[in-house]
Amino acid sequence: MMISSLKPNYIHLLNLYNKTLEQRNNYLRQIKYENKNPKMLDIWDEQLSEYSYNIYEYRKKYIEKISKKIEVFHNLITKSGKENIKIKYISNSKNRESFLENLKKSRNIDINRGFTATGVHRDDFMIYINEKPVSIFGSQGQQRTATLTLKLCELEIFKEEINDTPILLLDDFMSELDETRRKSFLENIKGNQVIITCTDKIELDTNFTEFFVESGICVKK
């Protein structure tokens, strides 16, 4: 979604990929239930390999931009210097040849299952703190901090790409954060347009407008 906001061609490629993927999946089921010719899959495989490579390149470059910023912002929030944060793009389709090869290897499995089990639609990214996946080994506070760090990285990338400051939306962002991380994060969003929703009152050392919502009625304080 973030890449699509910056690079319109990315969402165009993604739509083409998903449409081709849907066609391939439909034909996989026809092979299984109607004994269609499996060799016809070569047509969709070639198209998918072309789209997947370009999609992969967009994603890789975006993750590389985040990688250059994520440690700096994380240290600004945590203030501890004890958490080494990294982000990695997980993909098995790093070029056209490897993607085609993976499709061929999994063809029989795909026919049996009726869907395509490999490709950029299976890609993901992982955030690590001290070489361990934060989604598995991180505390709730570390997971929340990692998410906020990612948002700060994205905010900075947007500023650089469009030469303007987007609005940052934060919904109940303070839960699971200790006082030090709360204050540090709030310090690092000064100068940005920010809308914060929360259930507890927070003290902000900056100019802000406060609203209360009760029984569906929004009142400016």
C-alpha positions, 0 to 999 in steps of 0.5 A: 500500500505504501509503495502504491501511494508513491509509485502508481506503476507498482499497483498497475503491475500488481493488478496485472499479476493478480489477474494473471494469478487468478487465471492460472489458478482457474486453469489449475482446477480445470487440469485437475477436474477436466483433464486440461493440458498442463503444458498450457500453464507455460503461458501464465508462468511466463507472464507471472515471471515478468510481473513478479520480477518488476514487483520484487524490484519495487519492494526490494528498493523500498525495504532498502530505504527503510533499512537505512532509517529504521535503526536511527528511529528505533534508537531515538524511541527506545533511548537504550541502545541495547536493541539492534533492529533490522528489517528483511524482505523475504522472497523466493522470487529474486529474478525471472529465472528463479521464479519460473523454476519455482513454478515448475517445481511446484506445478504438480503440487499446484495442480493437486491443490488448485492454486499457485503456492509460490510467487511474490504473492507469498512474499513478506518482510520480517523485523528482527531485534537482536537477530530474533524475529520481533513477532515471535520473541519480542514483548508487546512493547517491542512489537508496538515500538517496531511498528511505530519505528516503521511508521516513522521511516515511512513518514520520512520516505514520503517527505523525501519522495513528494517533498511534503508532509503527509498526515500521520494517523495513530490509533491508541498507539501508547498501549504497551509502551513504557513512559520513556518510549512514549515521550521519545516517540512524541518528541520525534513526531513534532513538526508533523501533521498528526491525528492521535486517538486514545482512551487515556489523556496524554500530555503533549509538549507542543501545540495541539487541538483536543477533542472528546468523543462520547456517545457518538458526539465529538466536542472540541475542548 
